[in-house]
Amino acid sequence: MPQLPVIPETITVHLGPPDSNAENVTLPFLDYVANVASSEIFPTWPESAIRANMYAQISFALNRIYTEYYRTRGYDFDITNSTAFDQYFVNGRDIFENIRQIAGELFDNYIRRQGNVEPLFAQYCNGTTVTCDGLSQWGTVSLAEQGYTPYEILTYYYGDNIELVRDAPIENVTTSAPQVALRLGAANDDVRVAQIRLNRISANFPSIPKIAVTDGIFGTDTEDAVRRFQEVFNLTPDGVIGKTTWYTIQNIYIGVKRLNDLNAEGIKPEEVTQQYPGVLQLGDTGNAVLNLQYFIAYVSQFYETIPAVAIDGSFGESTRSAVEAVQRTFGLPVDGVVGERTWNELYRAYVGIVNTIPPEYVEGSAVPYGGVPLRIGAESDQVLLLQQYLNAISDVYPEIPKINPTGYFGTRTQEAVITFQRLAGINPTGVVSAITWSAIAELFNAIDLGSVLQDGQFPGFPLGT
């Protein structure tokens, strides 16, 4: 399931019921929309009726694609042409010209409930031989003849709380399962998606423990929830989200949310907010740029093709040049803009380096950032090191509270982190990402090496006033 709905470039149709030994046909989504409309309604109907029906047909198909309804069940198609399950599609049929023209206008538009993300499962029927709770196709003709607009027809059947999404992005849609299994220590958008889904599923299956913070960091609480989910649904309880576990989570989530239902609970925008910081480019400033520059600066020590860059939080020409070098190094399109693919490749390179550095390489100094942001609720050796570093810094800067070094990131550790961030001029989020860890490590090294010996000695960046 993509984070946000998009219009697929193509759709694959199974020419029969789901389990039948029938042919699959792949065609452009626009052509599919025109075919279904030509197969289900009449070109002589009032245009408002045609448009209302087409909105419903598009939304129904997009719901199938967005939820991966068939592909998560092991099928190699997106939708069938069986009206017992889906929409009527006649392979190779002639398309009515006026319907083709309207399809060209509407194929990247769809219906959704206000406040929800997913395309509406716009159930409909012909309204004569078959009736249903959704739109009546013949009924739209009567309403159109009374002067109803397409939107008014849709609200007549689906309610006043719908809206039309227009000019949705068109992309090549692929299956959503992560290429690399998610496990303890992973930190990315896929982890956050799984966390949100597991927490919702736990409302119906309360033996699955809640995950405290759905921030895309695969900690021990996420591992516990995954393992219990696997036990409940008869999967290997290894606490790792591979392809089978991913799609089982998705199918159960779709079921409890009733996403393939006209009256679905729906997906809220906050449930698909990206943990990835978003596109970074020339002129941007802030913590996300600082973290980007930290990763580049570190990776540059191991790749001759990547230049070092100043960690100043400003995406200037030198940062853009470094980004272009990263993109060339990892075989990505070179545009100097940090999209999700560039970010992920850089992040993977950084983590790969950090995880292979022998302990003796960093002996006597603070270890590099581990690649996983630390926040309240985390429990690991990296948290223990963080607490030890902050305690050492507290000896010189007593406004930073002392912490009992337990390896658990509790409220006292969060307070110490926030205090440090404020003194260091870093956005006080209480989360230790790359730039905060780097600042703590740099000051700890200076203290540990004896370069901070007197009150008021400048440690390399301003702390306090």
N, C-alpha and C positions, 0 to 999 in steps of 0.2 A: 504494500500500500504506500504510494508516494506520500510525502509529508503534506503537500497541498495538491488538489486536483489539477490535472493538466489535460489537454486534448491530445489523444494519441495520434501519431502520424498514421498508424495502421491499426486494424482490428482483425482478429482471426475468428472466423465463424465456423462452428461445427454444424454440418448440414443434416441434423437429425437430433433426437434426444441425447442427453449427455452420455449415456452408456452404450449408445449404438455404434456399430462399426461403419461410421459414415466419414465422408471426406471433410477435410478442413480447407477453408478458403481464406486467404489473407488479402485484404484490399485496403485502400485509403479510407480513413474514417469518414471523410466527406462523401465518398461514393456509397459507403454503407448507409449513412443517414438518408441519402436520396433513394436508395433501393428500398429500405424499410418503409419510408413514407409512400413510395409508389406502390408498394405491395399491400399496404394496410388501409389507405384512404384514397379518396377520389380527387383527381386534379380539378374537377368542376366544382368542388366545395368552395364556399366563401374563403377568401384568403385568411381572414382572422382564424377560422377553424383549422385551416391547414397549418398555420404557424403555431397555434396552441398545441396541436397534435405533435408537431415536430419537436417543440420544446420538451414535451413529455417523453418522446422516443429517444431523444438525445440524452436526457437526464437518466433514463432507465439504463441505457447502455453504459454511460459513464459510471454509474453506481456499480455495475458489474465489474468494470475494469478497475476502478479505484479500490474496491474491496478485494480484488483478485479472487472473486467468488469461486471461479472454476479452477484457476491455476493453483490455488492453495490446497485444492482437493486432489491434486495430482493430474489434472487434465492439461492438455497442451493447446487449449483454445480459450478465448475470452468470453464467448457467448454462443448460444445455440440458435438455430432458426425454428426450434419447436415452440409453438405458441402455448404449449402446456407449461413451459418454463420461461420463455423469453419472448422475442419479437419475430415477426414473420419476415423472412429474407428469402428472395428467390434468386439463386445464383444465375447470372447472365441475362437477367431480364432487361427489357427496355425501360428507360427512365423518362417520365413525363417532363417536358421542358420547363414548365413553370415550377414544378417541384424541385428540379435541379437548381434553378436560380435561387429559390428560397433557401434550399439547403446550403448553398454557397454563402448566404448571408448569416445563417443561424448555427452552423455546425460547431462553432466555438463558443456557443452560449449554452447555459444550462440553468436549471432551477435548483435552489437550495432553501432550506428553512432559514429564516433570519436568525443570526447568532450561531449557525452551524457552518461547518466546512464542507462536508461531503455532498456530492450531487444527490438530489432527492431521488429515492426509489419511487419514481413516478408511475405507480401502478395505473393501468388503464385497461379497458375492454371495449368491445364494439357497442355495448349498450342496448343491443337487441336480442341476439341469441345468448349472449353472455353478459351478466351484470357484475359489478364489483364495487368496492368502496372508493375507487379512484375515479379517473376521468372516463366519461362516456364519449366514445368517438362520434357517434351519431348525435349525441346530445350537444356536442360543440357546434354542430351545424345550426341547430335551433337557436342557440345563444348568439352565434355570429349574425344570423338573420335578424335578431333583435337589436343588433348594433353593439354587442359586446366587443371589446378589444381583445387581443390574444391574452394579455395579462389578466384582464377581468375574467376571461373564461377559466384561466388557470386558478385564480383565487376562488372562483365559484366551486371548483372541485377539490382543491387542495388546501383552502383556507387563506386567511388574510396575512398569515405570518410567513409568506414565501417571498423570495426576491429572485431576480434574474441576474446571473453573472454573465457579463458580456466580454467578448474578446479575451477569453482565457488563453494562456500560453499553450503553444503546440510543441510537443516534445516526443522523442522516441521513448516510449514507456517500457521499462524492463521490470522483471520481478524484483521484489523489495528485499528478499533475504540477503543479509550481509555476506560479502565474499569471504570474510574471515570470521570464524566463530567468536562470539562474545563471551568473555570470561573475566574473572577477577582481575582488576587493574585496567580494563579497557575504559576508554573515555571518548565517547562520540555521540552523534545524534541517534544512531541506531539503539544504543543503550538507553537513551532517554525515552525513545518510543516504546521499548520493551517495558521499562519501569512504569510508564503511564498505563499501559495496557494491563500489566500485572496488578497494579493497585485497583483498577476498575474491576477486574475479574475477582479480586479478593472480596469485593462487596457481595458477590453471589456465592463465593467459595471461601468462607472466613478462615479456614485453616491455613490459607496462604497468607503469610505475614505481610503487613504493609511495609513499603519502602519509605523511609523517613523523608528523603529529599529526592525528587525526580530531576536530577541535574545532569544526567548523562555520564555519571561516574559509577562504574561497576564495583561497588564495595561489597563487604560481607553481608549487608542486609539484602542487597540485590541477589547475591548468590543463594542466600537462604530462601528467598521467595521463589527463585527459579527452581531450586531443588524440590521444594514442596509442590510447586505446580507440576513438575514432572512426575512426582509420586501420585498426585491426584489423577492425572490423565495417562497413567501407565506408560510413561516414557522412562528411559534410563536416567536415574536421578544423579547426574554428575554435576549439576549446577552450571552447566555451560549451555549457551544458546547457539546451537547449530541450526541447520536448515529445518529439520523436522520440528524442533522445539519452537523455532521462530514462527512457522506457519500454524502450529497448533495453538500457540498464544494468539495469533491473529484470528484464527477461526473462532476461538472461544470469545474473544473480545468482540468480534462482529456479532456473535450470537447474543451476548448479554446486552450489547448496545442496540440490538435489533436494527442494524444498519441496512439490512435488506428487507425493510418493512416501511410501509408508507408513514407510519407514526414512530419513526426511530427516535431513540434518545438523542442521537446526534453526537458529532465530534466538535468540541469548542475550539476556537482559534488558539487558546493558550495551550491546548494539548499538542499542537504541532509547531510551536515556537522552536526555532533551531537553537541547539546548543552551540553549534558552529557560529562564530561571531558575525557572519555575514560578509559580503564583498568588501574588500579593503583595496583602496587605490590612491593614486596621487592626490594629495591634499587632505587625506584623513589624519586624524590625531586621536590620542587616547590610549587606554589600557590594551585594547585589542592590537593596536599597532606596536605597542611596547612588547607584547608577547610574541608577535610575529618577528620583530627584530631580534629578540632573544634567541628564538629558534634558528634564525638565519645565522646569527653571529656564532652560535655554538656549532652548527653543522658545517660552517665554513672552515672550521679547524680541521675537518676530515675530508673535505672535497676541494681540491685545488681549483675547480671550475666555478666555485661560489665565493664571491668576495665578502669580507667582513663588512658589517654595517653598524653605524652608531645606534645605540639603544636610547633614543631620545623621544619616542612617542610621536614622531612626526613623519608621515609618509611623503618624503621628498624624492628628488631625482635619484639620489644614491640608493634609497630603498627600492625604488622601481627597478633600477639596474640590477640590484641583487635578486629581486623577484624574477626578473627575466632570466638571470643565470640559473636560478633554481629550476625554472620551467624547462630550460634547455637541458640541464643536467638529468632531469627525470623524464624527458621525452614528452613534455606537455606542450600545448599550444603556447607560444610566446607572445603575451600581450601586456605583461607587467602588472596585471590585475590579479589579486588573490581571490579566486573563487573557491568553492568548496573542494574541488579536486586538487588544486594547488596546495591549499591548507593541509589537506589530509596527507598528501605525499610528503610535504615538509615535516609534518608531525611524525609520520611513520619513520622517516629517516632519523629524526632526533631520538625517538624512543629506541630505535634499533641500535643506535650508537651507545646511548646511556646504558642499555641492558647488557652490552658486551664489553664494557670497560672493566678490566680487572680491579678488584678492591685496592690493590697496592698503588694503582695509578692515582688515586685520590687520597691515599693515606696521609694524614696530617693536615687535611683541609676539608672544608665542607663538600659533601657530595653534590653532583649536579642535580638539577630538578628532575624528578622521576617521570614526568610526563603526565601524571594524573593529578588534577587539582585537588587540594586537601580542604575539606570543609567540615562543619560540625557533623558529628556522627561517624566520621572516618576512623578507622582503627588499623594501624600498620606500623612497620618499622620506620617508614618515612615520617609518620607523625611523631614518633619517639625522637627522631633526629631533630625535627622542627622544634620540639619542646626543649631539647637540650641546647640548641642554638639560641633560642629566645631567652632562656635562663642565663646563658653566658652574656648576652647583650644586655640583659637587665642589670647585671653587675655594674655596667657603665652608664646605662640609662634607666635609673630606678623607676621612672614613670611607667615602664613596661612591667606588668605584674608577673611575679614568679608563678611557675606552673609545676604541678606534680607530674614528673615525666612518666606517664603510664602507657603511652602509645595510643591513647584514645583522645580524639579531638572533641572536647566538651566545651561548655560555655566559657570556662576560664581560659582555655587556649584561644578561643575565638576573641575574647577580650584583649588578650595579649597581641594577637595578630592585628586587630583593628588599631590598637594603640601604636604599634610599629608602623603600620601603613600611614597613619596620620602624621607621625613624626617624619616619615620618609617622603611625604608628598605623593603617596600612592592612593588611589581611590579606595577608601576604607570599606571594602566589601566583607572582610572577615574570611575570604576565601584565598587560599595560597595557590596562585597560579604561577606561571613561569617567572614573571617579573618580580613578584613579591618574594619568591624563593631565592631568586638571584640576589636581590638586595639584602636579604637576611644572611645568605651565605657569604656575600662579600664583606659585610660588616663583621660577621663571626670570624672569618679568616683574619681580618685586620686585628681584631681583639686577641685571637688565639696566638697570632705571631708576635704579639707584644707591641704592635704599632699604635695602639691606643693606650697610652700610658698616663696621660694627664687629663684632668678635666678640661673640656673645651677643645680638645684636639679634633681637627676636622677629619671625619672618617671616609670621605670620598663623596658624600652627598649629604645635603642638609638634614639634620634630625633635630627637631625642636626649634626654638627661637633663641 
